[in-house]
Amino acid sequence: MEGLFNHVIDGETYLGFITTITLLMFIVIMRSFNRRLRNKFTAVAVAMLIALTAGALDTHFGYVGCCTNIRYLFKIVKYICEGYMELTVVQIVGHDYRKSRLKILWTPFILISIVIASAPFSPAVFSFGPKGEFIRGPVGYIVFVQAGIYTLMALAVCAKKWFNGYQRDALIILFMLAVVSMGVFLEEALIYDNCTLTSSSIGVLFVYVYMYAERYNVDSVSGCYKRRCFYSDAAKYAKTNMAVISMDLNDLKLINDNFGHKAGDIALLTLAEVCRSVKDNRFILYRTGGDEFMMLGIKASKEEAEQLISDTKQKLSETPYSCSFGLHMYKPGDDFDEVVVQADKAMYDDKSLYKQSRTKRSHARTEQYDEKSQSFNNDIKFKN
């Protein structure tokens, strides 16, 4: 038994196997995400198991000092699986964005996989010395170019999430990239074998657990944080001046009754996207009820909150929808519940003005509504 497993399963590889199997168990047992995202995580885990196995066998035959031809196979399989994992992880962290953009990610993977597969015929990629030592040729560094490309893409997703108000998502992506980068360094410095894969398995498992937990904090329709997060963040920033903005989407019942609940969902998501497009990172958006939203402006002044409301109304006027707003300022020591009541009262006053100013309208679908709403239907994407 010792001869069979000697130099095959070291501590790093064992940890990688255990972590990946744990990830697969989570995927199978937990009711997580939609089928597409679930399949992506499964594909990463399977590719990781294949790469770990190929890496372990390559390490074993390297110590034995024989079977050079089969080592080429193991090395190629490992590198291609690692590239596929990099590709798929970027697709996972960027799953909110359009599929057409994500398809572009396949280009570097396919081209670099072809180059790697040519290694048995080109020592410029990689080869093995007379003692079985691995020799990376100048072209072989292309795997790091591939990793760099996908890292930059992940950082771009990270930056977009950060400036869209999803700082926690961005920090998780940064953590995963840091863990994997450390693994690459340790493996290339010949400190640990297969450390890149082990680090990757830990990073991906961490992302999976975070995304699974976060789905209970984020509304699936609007992508906003839920009501409990609103009160949790309010308690967190209780010693800070805050602007409390109450929001209520106008005519949601009319939209649901006449055009269907999918149209209502589109209205809710449109409002959320408009808010995200005009607010800065100090303002956190929550969906607290059916057509009710709240925003906390951390360390924001009354003038800044009023300007945000004005900008949101202006931007929202370009859509088929409208919203009523109420604002009240919170100071440390204030009763937060009372501040929310006052913000709601201001919002209802605004809604009363809206109802008074609008003319009686038909509940039938109008051509103007059809024309405006269609442009949003085409680009709509709900959270998983």
N, C-alpha and C positions, 0 to 999 in steps of 0.2 A: 504493500500500500504506500509505504514511504517513497519507494522508487517511482511509483506511478505519478504521485502528486508533487514530487520534489521540483521546485522552481516553476510550478504551474500556478498555484494559488498562494500569492503572498498576502500580507496583511492589507495592503491597499486594494488589491483586486477583490479580496473577500468582502471588504467594506462596500466596494462598489456593487457587487452582486447583491448583498443584503439590502442596500438602499434601493436598488432598482426593483427588486422583488417586492419590497415594501410599497413602492410607488404603484406597481401593478395591482397589489392587493387593494390599495385605496381605490384605484380606478374601477376594479371589479365590484367591490363591496358597496361603495358609496354611490348614491344617485347624484352624479355630479355633471353639471353643464349640459349642453346639447350634444347630439351625436358627433357633430363635426369636431368640436373642441375635445371631446372625450377621445375620439380617434387619433387626434394629433398627439395627445399625451401618451396614448398606447403605442403609437408609432415610435415616439422618442424612447420609451422604455424598452421596446423590442430591439431597436437599433443599438441601444446601449448594451443590452445583454449580448448581442452578437459581437459588438466591438470588444467588450470585456473578454469574451471567450476567445476571440481571435488574438487579442493582445496577450492573454495568458499563454496560449499555445505557442505564439511567436517567441515569447520570453523563454518558455521551456526548451524549444528546439534551439534557441540561441545558446543556452547553457550547454546543451548536449553537443552542439557543434555539427549538426548534420541536417539533411533535408532542406537545402537552400531553396529549392523550387517551391516547396509548400510554404516556406516562410514568406516568399513573395506574395502568395495568395493571402495568407493571414494578414500581412502588413497592408495590402491593398484593401482588403475587406474592412480592416480597422479604420483606415483613413477615410474611406468612402462613407462608412457609418457615422464617423465623427462629423463629416461635412453635412450629412443628412440631418443629424441631430441639431447642428447649428442653424441650418435652414428652418427646420420645423419649430425650434424654440422661438426664432424671430417671428414666425407666423403665429405662434401662440400669443406672444406678448403684444403683437400688433393685430390681433383678431378683430378689433373694432373697425379696422380700416377696410377699404374696398378690396374685393378679391382681385380685381385687375392689377392693382399695385402689388399685391402679394405674389402674383404669378411671376413677376419680374425676378423674384428672389431665386427662382430655379436656374437662371442663366449661369451665374458663377459656379454653382454646384455641378451642373452637367459638364461644363467645360473643364473644370479642374479634376473631376472624376475621370474624364477621358485621359488627361495627362497622367494622373496617378496610375491608371491601369496600364500605361505603356512602360512602367518601370522595368519589367523583365527584359525589355528590348532596348532600354536606354538607361545606362548608368548615371546619366545626368539627373534622373529623378531620384533614385536611391539604389543601393546595391549592398552586398554583403562581402566582407573581407574574408581572407583565407581561414581566419579563426572564428568565423561566424559573426563578427562584429558588424553592426549596422553602420552604413556609410550614406549620409544624406548628400546627394548631388546638388548643384546650384539650382536646378529646376525644382528640387524637392521642397524648397522653402515656399513653394506656391501654396502649400497647405496653411501657412501662416498668413499669406495674403488673403486666402478665403476666410480664415477666422477673423482677420482684420475687417474685411468687408461686412461680414455679418455683425461684428461688434459695433461698427459705426452705424449700421442700420438699427440695431437695438438701442444705441444711444440716441438716435434720432427719435425713435418711438418714446424713449424715456423723456427727452426734452419736451416733446409734444404733450405728453401726459402731465408733466410738471406744470407747464404754462396753461393747461386746460383745467387745472385745479386738482389733479389726481397725484399729489405729491407722494402719497404712500405707495401707490403703484410704481412710481418712478424710483423710489428708494429700494423697493424689492428687486427691480430690474438691475439697479446698480450693484446691489449686494450679490446677486447671482453672477454678474459679470466679474466682480472682484474675486469671488470664490473660484470660478473657472480659470481666471487669469493666474491666480496663485498656483493652481494645479498645473497649468502649462509650464510655469517657471520651474516648479519643483521637478517635473518630469524631464524637461530639457536640460536642467542642471545635473541630471543623473542622480538626484537625491532619492527619488521614489519612482518605481515602475508603475505605469498605468495610472498615475496620479491625476492626469487630466480627466480621464473618464470617471474616476471616483469623485472628483470635485464637481464634475458636471452632474452626476447622479444626485449629489446632495443639493446642488443649486436648483435642479429641476423639481425635486421633491419639495423643496422649500416654496417654490413658486406655486406648485399644485396646491399645497396645503393653504397658502395665503389666498389663492383665488377661490378655493372652496369655502374658506371662512368669510371672505369678502362678499360672496354672493348673498349672504344673510344681512349684510350692511348696505347693499346697493339695490335700489329699485330696478327691476328688470325692464321696465318700460322706458323710464326717463334717464336711467343711468345716474340718478342723484342718490345721495345718501338718504337713508330712511329716518323715520321719526326718532327712533331711539338714539341715533347718532347725533341728532340735533340737540337733544337734552344732555347727552354725554359730552359733546363739545362745549356746550354752554357752561357746564360745571367745570370743564377743563380751563376755560378762559374767564372764570368768574371774577378774577382779580384784574381784569383788563376791560377798558372801555370798548363797547361793541355797538354797532348799528344793527338793530333787529328789524328785518324787512319781512312783512307778511304779504303773500301773493296768492291770488285766486284766479284761475283761468276762466274767462267769461264764456258762457254758453256751452259748457262741456256737455250738459244734459241734452241740449238741443242737438248737438253734433252726434252724440251716441244714439239718440232716438231716431234721427232722420237719416244718418249716413252710416251707422254701424259702429261697433266698439273699436274696430281697427282704425277708423277715422278719428275716434277719440284718442286712441293711443298715439296716433301721428301728431295730433294737436298738442298732447302733453310733451312728447319728445321734442317737438319744434320749439315750444316755450323753453324747455331746458337747454336746448342747443343755443338759442338766442341769448339766454342769460350767460352761458359759458363763453360766448363769443365776445361779450362786452365787459365782463367783470375781470378783475385782477385776482391775484392769489390770496388777497386778504379776505375776500368774500367767499364763503362756503355755501353751496346750494344743497337744499334738502327737499324731498317730497314728503310731506307730513300727512297727506290724506288723499282722497280721490282727485280733486282738482286744486288742492292746496299745496303751496310751496312756501318755504321759509329760506331766508338767507341771514347768515351771521357775518357782519363786517368787522373782523378783528382789528382793533386799533384804528378803525375808520371814523372819520368825522361825519357830522350830519350833512355837510355840504357835499362830501364825496358820495355818500349814500344817495342823496337826492339826485346827483348827477348820474349815478348808475341807473336809477329808476327812469330818469328822462331818456338816457341812451337806450335802455331796454325797450321802452315804449316806442321810441323812434324806429328801432330795428324791427320790432314786432309788427309795426304798421306795414311792413313790406310783405307780411304773410297774411293768410286769411283769418288770423286769430288776434285776440286782444286779452289784456290781463289787468286786474285791479291790484293796486299796491297800497300798503300802509307801512309807515316807518315810525319807530320809537327808539330813542337812544337809551342804552344801558350804561350805568356807572357802577363800579365796585361798591357793594353794599346794598344795591337796589334789590327788590324782590323780582327775580327774573320772570316768574309766572305772571306777575302784574305787568311787566314790560311787554310780554307777549300779548296779553289781553289788550293793552293800549295799541299795539301794532295792528292787531286784528280789527280793533274798532276803527282805526284810520283806514284800513283796507275796505271795510264795509261802507264807510262814508264814500270812498272812491267808487265802489261798486254802485252805490245809490246814484251817484252823478252819472255813471255810465248808463244805467237803466233809464234815467230821466232824459238823457240826451239822445238816445237812440230812437229812431222812428219804428213804428210797428213793422215788423218784417214777416215775410211769408216763411213758413217752415219747410217749403219745398226747396229742393236743391237749385241754386241759381247758377247761371253760366259763369258769372264772375267767381263764385266759390270754386266751381269745378276747375277753372283755369288756374287759379292760384294754388289750390291744394294739390293738383297733379304734379307740379314741380317738386313738391315735398315727398309725394308718394314714391317717386323714382329713386330718390337718394336715401330713403329711410332705412335705418339699421337699428335693431333693438339689441339690448344687452343680453348675453347668454346666461 
